[in-house]
Amino acid sequence: MTEWALSAARTDVERAIALEQARHILGQVPTAVIGGFFVACCAFAAFSTVVPRAPLAVWLGAGLVLALARLASWRHFRARELTPPAARRWLRVAAAGAGLSGAIWGSGSLFMFPPGEVSYHLVYVFAVMMMGVSAMFSFSVHLPTFLAFFLASAIPATLGLVAQGTALHYWLAAAIAIFIAVALRFMREFNRTFLNAQRLRFENQALVAELTLQKEAAVAANLAKSRFLAAASHDLRQPMHALGLYLGGLAALELSGAARASLDNASQCARTMDGMFRALLDISRLDAGAIQAEPRAFALAPLLERIRLEFEPQVRAKGLGLRVARCSAWVRADPAFVERILRNLTSNAVRYTERGRVLIGCRRRAGALRIEVRDTGPGIAPAEQRLVFEEFYQSANPERDRAKGIGLGLAIVERLAQLMHAPLALDSRPGRGTAFSIELPLAAPQAAAAPPARRGAAARRFAGSLVAVIDDEPAILQATRGLLEQWDCTVVTAGSGAEVMHALATSARAPDAIVCDYRLRAGESGLALIEALRTEFNEDIPALLVTGDTGPGPLREIQASGVRVLHKPVGEKALREALGALLGVEESAAA
C-alpha cells in the first residue's frame, strides 16, 4: 500500500472515530443537561437561606439559559444526518457547552462559601465533585468535552477552599487537588483505551471490507478466466475435432512408410493436444459441479495392477524402479476418482524423477486406508508446496516444456479428493523426494459382481446403420462423414435443424443414431434438436452429443439432459466406441 493510501486509510479511521464520539455524546447530552440543572435547583434551594438570593438567582438563571441553548443545539444536530463534518462541529459545540456549564458551577465559589458555614462549604464542593464524576460517564469518550467541564468547575472550587484560610480548608483543598489529578490520569488512560479500541475496530472493518473486495475481484477474475478458457477451448476444439477424425480416416488407408511415419507424428501431436484439452475440460467440469462422486465398495488390488501395467514401460525407459505393494483391502470411494488421482500422482512422480524409484503403497490406520505415492525425485520446497495444487503451476518446469504437462494434474487431484471428502497430504523435502497420500475409508469385501448383460444377441453391426450428423462446421461434417462411411454407415449430414429435417423428410425410416453438436449457429441448441427429431419420428432415437463447450452452464445442462456426451476433440476410437454403445454393437464387432 502506498504512503498516500495509508494516509487516506488513517484519515477514514479518524473520521469514523469522530462519528462514534459524536453519536455517544449526542445520546448523553439530554441526561447530563437536565440532571445538572436539577442539581443546580437543589443547590439554589439549599443555599437560599444562607447566601444572598440575587447572585443565586443570576447563577441559576444563567444555568437555565445555557441548558435550553444546549438542548436546542442537541435537537438541531439530532435532526440531521451526522456526517464527519457535522460530527466535528457537534463535538466543538458540545465541548463549548460543557465548558460554559463548568464555568457556571465554578463561579459558585464566589458566593457559596458563606462565612462560618463549613457544612455548606462541603455541600458546594460535594456538588461540584459529583457533577465532575457524572461528566466522566457522560463525556469520557471525548476528552476535550470532559476537560472543559471538569477543569472549569473543579479548579475554582478548589481555589475557593484555599481562600477560606483555615487549616481544614487547606486539607480539603489538598484532597480535592489529589482527586483532580487522579481523575485526570484515569480519564486520560480510559480515553486512550477507548480510542485504540475504536481504531482497531474500524481498521478491522476496513480490512474485512478490503478483503471482501479482493475476494470478489478474485472470484470475478476466476469467472472471467473460466469464461475465456471455455470460449477459447470451444473454438480450438472445432478444428482439433476435425483433425482427429481426418487422422483416424487416414490411418485406415494404405500409406507409404514415410507417410505412415508422418501420420504417426501428427497423431502423437494430436494426442498431446487432446490430453491438454481434456485436462482443461476436467477442471471446468469440476468447477461447474458437473461431476459428483459415486462412492461404492471396491477392491484396490485390480486398480493398483492397472496402474503398474500402465506406467511400468515409462519407468523402465527412464531407468527407474517401480514398486507397487500388494494390497488386499477394499475401500469405499468413487473408483474412477481414485484411479484418476493415483494415475495423476504416479504420472507426476515418473515425470519428475530422474533416478531412483517410485513406490506405491498402502497402510491401514484407524478404519481407513492410506494410499501413498512416493518418489526419489528433486522434492518440493516448503514455499511451493501449497502452490503445486494451483492451476497451471509447475515448480520444476520454468521453461514450460509441454512434455511435462500443463500443470493441471495436481489441481484435478485436489478437487477430486475434496469431492470424496478424502484427506490429501503432501510430504516433501528438497533433494529427498516427495510423497503424496490420500486416505479412504475401509470397506468390507463384497461378492464378485456379475458381468453386465450384453445388449441383445442380435446386435447389429455398423453396416447399414443410418446416422444423422449435425454440426455447423463444414470440416467436421466432412471428416465425420468420411469416417462413418468407412464403417459402412449411411450418413445424413446437416448444419442446422432445418437442414436435417429437410434431408430426412424423404427417409423411409428414422435414423438409427444422432450425432449432434451442442451449440449450433443462430443460437440453436443440439439438445433441443435431438428432442425435435425424436418427436418428429416418434421414437427415442439414440443420440450422442458432441461439444467443445466447457463452461459451467452448458456442462450442467448437458448432465441434466441424460444424453450421452463426448467432448471435442473426439478421436476415431472414442467415436467408434460411443457409436457402438448407441447401436448395441460391441467393440469387436465394430472394429
N, C-alpha and C positions, 0 to 999 in steps of 0.2 A: 504494500500500500504506500502511495506517495505521501510526502510531507503535507501537501495540500489536502489530500483525502483524510489524513489523520486529524488535521486541524478542523476540518469540516465535521468529522465524527465527534470530536470533543465538543464543538460548539452545539451540535444537536443534543448531546447528552446534557450539557449545562442548561439548555433551554427546557429540556424535559424535567430537570430537577426544579427549575424555577416554577414551572407549571404545577408541579406536585406541591411545592411550598405554598404557592398562591391558593390552591384548592383547599389545603389544610387550614390556613388562616382564614380563608373566606368562610369556612364552616365554623370557626371558633369565635369570630368577632361578635355575633349577637349575644352569645352567652357571656363573653367577657365584658362587653359594654353594659348590658343590663345588670349583670351581677355586681360589677363595680359601682354603678350608680346606686344600687340598693344598699351596698355597704356604706356609701357616702351619706345616704339618707339616715342610716343608723347612727353614723358619727355625728351628723348635724343634731339629731335628737339628743344624743348623749352629752354633747359639749354646749348645747344651747343654754344650760343653766350656770356655766362657769366661765364662759367667754362672751364677749360682745356679739350680738346677733348680726350686726351689719357685715363684718368680714365673713362670718359663717354663711350668710345668705349669698354674698357675692361668690364665695367659694363653691357653694352648691349650685348656684345658677350657672357659673362657668362650666361645671361638670355636666349639667343638663344640656347646655347648648352643644358642648363637644360630643356628648353621647348621641344627640339627634343627628349631628353632622356625620358622625362615623356610621350610624345606621343608614343614613341616606346614601353615602358613598358605597356602603356594602350592597344596598339594593341596586345601585347603578351598575356595579360590576357583575353582580349575580345575574342580572337580566340579559347580559351579553355573553357572546362566546369568548371563552378565556383563551385567547391566542398568546403566544410567547410575548409579544409587545405589551398586550393588555395585562399579562401576569406581572411583568416588571413594573408597570405603572401602579398596579394594585399593591404590590409589595412596598413600593415607596409611600403610597397613601397610608397603608396600614402602619408602617414604621413611624410616619409623622403623627398619626392619630395616637399611637401608643406613647410616643414621646410627650405630646401635649397632655395626655391623661396623667402620665407620671409626673410632669411638672406641676399639674394642679394638686396632686396628692402631696408632692414635696413642698408646695407653698403653704400647706397647713402648718409647717413647722414655725411659721411666723406668728401664729396666734393660738395654736393648740397646745402650748406649754404654759398653762396658767400657773402663776407663782404659787409655790407651796402645795400644788396638787400632783404629787408624784404618781398617784394611781391613774390620773388622766394622761400623764405623760406616757405611762406604759401602754394605756389603751391606744393612743395615737400610733406609737411605734409598732405595736402588735398589728394594728390595722394595715399599716404600710407594708410590714413584712408579709402579712397574709396575702395582700394583693400581689406582692412580688413572687410568692410561691405559686399563686394562681397563674401568673404570667409565664412561669416555667412550663406549665402544662399546656397553656394556650398558644404560646409563641415560640416554643423551643426549636421548632423546625427551621425558623428563620431568625438567626442570631441578632441581626440589626433591630428587628422589631422588639425582641425581648430586652436587649440592652437599652433601647430608647426608653422603655417604660421603667425598667428596674433601676437604672442609674439615676434617672431624673427624679425618682421618688425616694430611693434609699439614701442617697448621699445627703440631700437636705435634712432628712430626718435624723441622720447621724450627727450632722453639724448642729442641729437644734439641741440634741442631748448635750453635746460638748459645751454649748453656750450657757447651759444652766449653772456650770461652775462648781458642782459638788462632786465628791469622790464617787458617790453612787452613780451619778450620770456619766462620769468618765468610764467607770467599769461597764456600764450599759453600752456606751458608745463603742468601747473596745470590742465587746461581744458582737455588736451589730456589724462592725467592720470585719471581724473574722467571718461572720456569716456571709457577708457580701463577697469576700474573697473565695470562700468555699463554693458558694453558689455560682460565681463566675467561672471557676475552674470546671465545676461539674457540667455546667451548661455548654462550655466550650467543647469538652470531650463528647458530650451527648450529641451536640450538633455535628461534630466531625464524624462520629459514627453513623449518624443519620445520612449525611451527605455521601459518605463512602458506600453505604448500603444502597442508596439510590443510584449512584454511579454504576455500581456493579450490576444492579437490576437492569438499568437501561442499556448498559453495554452488552449484557447478555441478550436482551431483547433485540438489540441491533445485530448481534452476532447470529442469533437464530434467524432473523429476517434475511440477513446476507446469505446464510447457509441455505435457507429455503429458496432464495433466488438462484443461487448456484446450482442447487439440486434441480430446480425447474429448468434452468438453462441446460444442465447435463441431460435431463430427460428429453428436452426438445432436440438437443443435438443428436441424441441416440436415435430418436424417432426419425430425424432428418437423414441420419446415416442409413437407417433401415429402409427408408423410402428410396434413397439413392441406390442402395445395393439392390433393392427389389427391381427398380426400373432398369438399372444397368444390367442386372442379371437376366431380366426378361429379354432385353434387346439383344444381348450377346448370345443367349441360348438359342435364338432362332437359327442363325447360320450354323452354330455348333451342332444343333439337332440335325439339320440337313446334311452337314458334313459327315456325321456319324452314320447316317443312312446310306449316303453315297459310298463311304468306305466299306460298309457291310456288303453293299451290292458288288463292289469291285473285288472283294475277297472271294466271291464265288466264281469269278471269271478265270480263264486260263491266262496267266501272265508270264512274261519272261523273268529270269532270275533277278535282273536289275530292277525291273518294275515291281516285282514282289518285295524286294528289299526296301524300295522307296515307299511302297504301300505300308509295310510293317513299321517304318519310321513314322510315317504320317499317322498311323493308327496309335502308336505309342504316344505321340504328342496329343492326339485327341483324347486318349485315356487320361493323360495327366490333367488336361483342362477339365475333363469331365469330373475327375476327383475334386478339383478345386471348386467347381460349381456345386457339387453335391455337398461339400463342407459348408459352403455359404448357405445352401438350402437348409441344411440341418440346423444351423444357427437361427435362421429366420423362422423355421417351424417351431423350434424350442421357444424362441422369444414370443411367438404368436400364441403359444399354448395349444398348438395343433397336435402335439404329441403328449399322450398320457401314459403313465406306467401301468402295465397289466401284470401284477405280481402273481406268481404261481410257484409251486414247489418243483424243483428240477435238480437233477444230478449234475454236479460240476465237472466230473471227470470227462465226459464227451466234449464239453466246451473247451477244456484245457487241452485236450488232444487235438482239436481243430486248430487252436492257436499254435501249438507246437508244429503241426504239419505245415501251416501257412508260413511261419517265419523261419523254419529250420534252413531252407535253401539260402535265404538272405544272410542269416547268421554265419553259415558255413562259407559263403562267398567273401565275407569280411574277415574270416579267420577268427571268429569269436566262438565262444561256447554258449550253448543254450540248455538250461536245465529246467524242466517243468516237473515239480514234485508231484507225486501221486496223491490224489485226494478222493476219498470215497464219500465225502459229505454231500448232503442235499441242502439247498438254501431256498428261501422264499424271496423271490425278486422277479423282475422282468428279465427273462433270459436274453432277449435281444439287446436290452440296455447293457446288461453285464458283459455280453460278448463284445459290444461296441467299445465299452470302457476298457476292457482288457486288450482289445486289438489296438486301440489308440495308444495306451500306455506302453505296450510291447513295441509298437512301431517307433515310438519316441526313443525308447531305450536302445533299440537296434540302430536307429539313425545316428544317435549322438555318441555311441560307444565305439571307440577305435581299437581298443584292446581289452582283453579280459573276457567277461561273460555276462549273460543276462539270466537272471533267476526268477522264476515264477513259483511262489509257494503259498501255502495256506496254513493257518493256525487257528485252532478253536479257542474261544475265550468267552466265558460267561454267556452262553446261549447264542453266540454269534460266531461267524467265520470271518477271519481277517485274511483277505487275499492281497498279496504283496508282489509288486513287480520291481525288482532291484537290479541295478546295473553298476558297472565299474567305470562309468564314463567320467566326464570332467566335473560333474556336480553343478550345483546352482548356488550362487552367492545368496546370503540371507536377504539382502536388499531386493533381490529379484524373485524370491520365492512366492510372493503374492502376485507379482506381475505376470508370471508364466501362465496364469489362468485367464488373463485378459485376451481379448480377440486380437489376432494378428501380431502378438508379441512373441519374439523368438530370441532367447538370451544368447544363443551361440550361432546366430545367423545374421550378422550385421550386413553382409553383402546381399541378403535376400535371395539366396540360392533356392530356386524352386524345387530342386531335388530334395530339399529338407522341409518341404511342405510350405503352407502359408500361415501357420500359427493359429489354427483353429482347433487342433486336436484336443488340447487340454481344456479349452473353453467349452467344448462339447462334453468332455468328461465331467466337468464340474456341474453343468446343467443337468445331465442325466442322473448323476448322483443325488442332486437336490430333489429331482422328481421322485426318486425312490426313497428319499429321506435316509440315505446311506452315508455315514460319515466317511469323508475323503481326507486323507492325510498325506503330507509330503515331508520327507526327512532327507536332507541333502547337505553335504559338505564339499566345498570346492576341492577338487583333486581326489576325493574319496568315493565318488559315485552318488547315486540318487535312488531313493526308494519311494514309490507311490503305493498307497494301500487304501483299500475300501473295505468296510465292514458290512456284512449282510447277515440277516437273521437265519439261524439254522432251521431246517425243516425235517420232518420225519420222512424216511424213504417211501416212495409211492410205487404202486404196481405199474408195470410197463403198460403204456397206452397202446391201444390197438391201432394199427396203421389206418390212415384215412381211406375211406371207400373211394374207389375210382368212379369218375363221373360217367357212368354208363358204359356198358360193354361195347355198344355200337358207336363209340366216339368217332366222329368224322375227322378226316384229315383236312388240311387247309384247302386242298384242291376242290374247286367248285364253290368255295365259300364266297358270298357276296359281302364285300366290306365297303362301307361308306366312310370316306376320309374327308374331313372338313378342316381347312386351315387357310388363313388369309395370306400366307407366304407361298408364292408360286414355287420357290426352290424346294420347300418342304413337301409340297404336294407331289412334285415330280419325283423326288427321291423316295417318298413313301410308296408311290405307285410302282416305281421300278422294283422296289424290294418285294412288295406283295405279289406282283406279277411273277417274280422269280419263284414264289411259293405256290404258283398256280391258282392264285385268288382272282376273282372277278372284282375289279376295283371301280368305284364311282368316286370321283374327286370333285370338290366344290370349295369355293372361297367364302360362302355365306349360307345362311339358312335358306334363302330364296333359291339359290343355285342348286342346292342339294335336293330341295323339294321338286324343282323342275326336272332334275336329272332322274329322279326316282319315280316321276309321275307315270311313266310308261312301264315300270318294272312289274313283272308278274308276281313278285314276292318281296317280302320285307328283307332288309339287309340282315345278314347273319351276325354282324357286329358293326359298331360305330366307333371310329377313331376320330376324336374331335378336339380341336384346340379349345382352351378355356376362354381366351379373350380374342374375339374376332373384331373386324372393323365395325365402325359406326356404333360401338358400344354393345354389340350383340354378344350374348353370353352363351358359351358352349353348353353349360348345364341346362339352360332354357331350351336350346336347340335339341339336345338329346331328348328332353321331355316332349318336345313338339313332335319329333319323329316317332317316338313310342305311341303318342296319341294318334298320329296320322295312320299308323299301321295297326293300332290296337293290339300291340304286342310289347312285352317287356324285353326289348332288344338289348342284348349285352352291349355295354358301352365302356369305352376306355377314354378317359380324359387325359390329354397331353398338355402340359403348361410350362411356361417359363416364369410364371409369377411366383414370387417368394414373399410377398407382403403378408402381414398378419391377417388382414381382412379376407383376401382370396383363399388363404390356406384354411381358415375356419369354415368358410362357405363350402369348400370342396369336401372337407372332412364331414360336415353335417349332411351332405347330399348322399353319401354312401357309394358314390360312383368310384370305380377303380381309377387310380391316377398314376401317371408316370410324369416325372419332372425332366424337362429338357436340360441338356441334350440326352436323347434316348438312343442307345446303341442298338445294333441289329439283334443281338442276343436278347436284350431286355424286351424289345418289341415282340420278338418271336415268342418268348415265354408268356408275356402278358396276353397276346392274342390267342395263344394256345389255351390259356386258362379260360378265356371268354368262350371259346368254341368247344371246350371239352376235349381238346386234343392234347395228348401227353407229349412231353418233350421229345421222347424217342420217335414219336410219330411225326412230329413237326420238323425234326432236324433235317 
